[in-house]
Amino acid sequence: MLSACSDFSRLQKNGTPEEKLSRAIEYYNEDENYKAGSLLEDVSPLLRGKAEAETALYYLANNYFKQKQYVMSAFYFKDFYLTYPRSKLVEETMYMHVYSLYKSSADYNLDQQSTYECLKALTVFSTRYPNTTYLKECETIYTELNGKLMQKAFEHSMMYHKVSNYKSAVVAITNFIKDYPTSPYLETSYFTRFEAQYHLAKNSIQGQIQIDRYYKAIEYYQLLNDKFPDNNYKKASIEYYDKSLEVLEELKSK
């Protein structure tokens, strides 16, 4: 143990860049990631312009990935393929840049900056390598991240309805339906939009605006039943629909 520590300390203080790189790769293969990372961070700037610099940067990026420091690994994988665009490792490092961003993507209810960055990087990668050996992995990443954004958008649209902000709910749900036309939340979205529009009309001041809003609610009811004739909201939707017709008759008779 003491010998190993002294060897590492000696390399840090007095080792040549070539010695540090060689030993860093050994540490990397032995899963001594802290030591590998320390030497690679040390040696990478010193090797710039030399043939070994490519190897050092490649291992540095992978070492961060092994340590689950995905923001850092994403940075260095991108640095690699931008610095060495003709390297035989470009496809791999471009994919690993995408994969690192994917691994750093937060839960759907948190900030999704890494998710958007990952999808953007995935598009660039897939365009450059349409027949990549990572095709199946890329499809999985896209499906999962798109699902995460879809769930966030759905929860966001439902939030307006829960706090009785019906006007914003109608807008947000309409946007959700437009953006995610194959979503498993579509039936609920169509019903909730109708319900929100009904309450928006109900809470409006009597007059033409209220009449127009009730007509819009009836339109949303028809869209719900056209899209989902056997939907799970029959009882509630019929109740809102009948009430809308009833109120409209009263308003038009005044």
N, C-alpha and C positions, 0 to 999 in steps of 0.2 A: 504493500500500500504506500509506504513512505517513498519507495523507489519510483513508483508510478507518479506520485505527486511531484517529486523533484524533477523527473523527466519532463513533465508538463510545464513546470515553472521555468526550467532551463530553456525549453523551446520558446516560451513566451518572451523571455528576456534576450536570448542570444541566438535563437535559431534563424537560419536563412529562410527567405520566403519559400524556397523549394522544399526545405525540410518541414516547415510548418504545414504546407499543403499536403505533403505526403502523410504526415502523422495525423492531420485533421481527417483525411479520408479513412484512415485506420480507425480513429475514434468513432467516426460516423458509422462504419460497418459494425463496430462493437456496441453500438447504441449508447456511446458516451457523448450524448448530444450537447451537453454544456461545454465540454472541452472542445469538441469539434467546432461548435459555433464560435467560441472565443478565438480559436486560431484562424478560422475562415474570415471572421470580421477583421482580424488583424492583417491578414495577408492579402485580401482581395484588392485593396487600394495599391499595394506595393507591386502587384503583378500586372497592373494595367499596361496594355501595350505588348505584353508577352503572351506566348501561346498558352501558358498555364492559366491565364486569367479566365478563360472560358470555363475551364474545369472548376475553378474556385467558385465562380458565381453560381454555377449549376448546383454544386454541393451546398452552398450557402442557402439557396432557395429551398432545396429539399430538406435541409436540416431544420429550418424554421417550420416547414410543414410537419415534420416528424414530431416537433415539440408542440404542435397544435397552435402555433402562432400564425394564424391564417392570414391576417392582414399583412404581416411582414412577408410571408411566403408569396402572397399575391403580388406584392411590390417587386420582389426580386425575380420572380418568374417573368414578369412583364419586362423588367430591366434586362433580363437575359435575351429574350427574343428580339427586343428592340436594338440591343447592342450587337448581337450576332445573328443578323437576319438570314445568313447563308448557312448557319449551323445545321447539322443533321438532327439536332435536338429541338429545333424550333416548334415542330408540331407538338411534341411532348410538353414543352414548357408553356406553349400557348394554352394547351388543354389544362395544365396544372394551374395556370393563372385563373382560368374559369373555375376550376374545382376548388381552389382556395377561396375565391369569392363566394362560392356556393356554401362552403363550410362556415364562412363567417356571417352568412345571412341570418338575421335574427328571427325570432318568433313573429308570427303575422301581426300581433298586436303592438309590436315595437317598430322603431324606425327601419325602413326598408331600403336604405341607400345602397347597401351591399347587394341586395336582391336586384335592384335596377342595374347596377354596375355589372353584375354577373350576366344578366340577360343580354345586355349590350355586348359584352365580351363574347358571349356564346354566339351571338349573331355574326360577329366578325370572324370568329373561329370557324363556324359552320360554312360560311361563305368561302373562306380560303381553302378549307378541307372538307368538301361535300361528301367524300368517301372515306372519311377518317376511320381509323380502327377504334376510335372512341365514340362511334355513332350512337350505340345503345346507351352509353353513359350520358351522352349529351341529351338524348330524348328524355331520360329519367330526370335530369336536372331541370330541363325546361318544364316538364309536366308538374314537378313538385313546386318550383318557384312560381309558376303561373297560378297554381292552385292556392299558394300562400297569398299572392296579391288579390286573387279573387275573393278569398275568405275575408281579407282585410276590407276590401271594397264593400262586400256584403254587410259586414258588421257595422261599417261606417254608415251605410245607408239606413240600416235598421235603428241606429242610435237616434237619428232625428225623429223617427216615429215614436220611440220610447219616451222621449222628452216632450212629445206633443208639438214638435216643430214640423207641422204637416206640410207646409209649403216646401221647405227644404228637403223633407223626406221624399216628396213626389219627384223633385228634380234629381236627387241622388239615386233613387231607385230606378228612374228612367235611364240614367247614365249607366247604371250597373247592368241593366237588361241589354242595353246597346253594346256594352263592352264585353259582356260574357253571355252570349246567346245560347251557349250549350251548358250553362252552369246547372249543377244539381239543386241550386237554391232558386231556380227560375220560378217555379210554381208559387213558392212563398213570396217571392218578389212581386209577381203580378197581383197577388191578392193584397199584399200590404200596400202597394201603390194605390189600388182601388180604395182600400180602407182609409188611407191617409187623405186621399182626395175627397172622400165622403165627409170626413171630419173637418176638412178645410172648408168645404161648402157649408156644412152645418154651422160652423163658427163664424161665418161671414155675415156682414151687415146686409139686411134685405135690400134687394135691388138687382140690377142686371148682372153685376159681378157674381152674386150668389147663384143666380140662375145659370150663368155660364159654367160655374164650378160644379154644379149638380149635373149638368149635361156632360161635363168632362168625366165625372165619376161614373156615369152610365156607360160612357165610351170605354173606360178602363174595365168595367164589369164585363162588357161584351168581349174585350180582348182576352180577359182571363178565361172566359168560357170557350172562346174559339181555340185558344192555345191548349187549354186543359179542361176538356169537357167533363172529365170525371175527377175533378180536383177535390182536395180534402177540405175545402172551405165552403162547401155548398150552403150549409145552414146560415152561416154568418153573412156570406155574400148576398144571398137572396134577401135576407133581412135588410141589409143596407140598400140594395137595389130597390126593393119595394118602398122603403121609406123615402128614397130619392124621388121616385115617381110621384109619391103622395105629396111631398113638399112642393115639387114643381107645379103640380096641378093647383095647389093653393096659391102659389106665388103668381101664376099666370092669370088666375081669376081675380086678382086684386086690381 
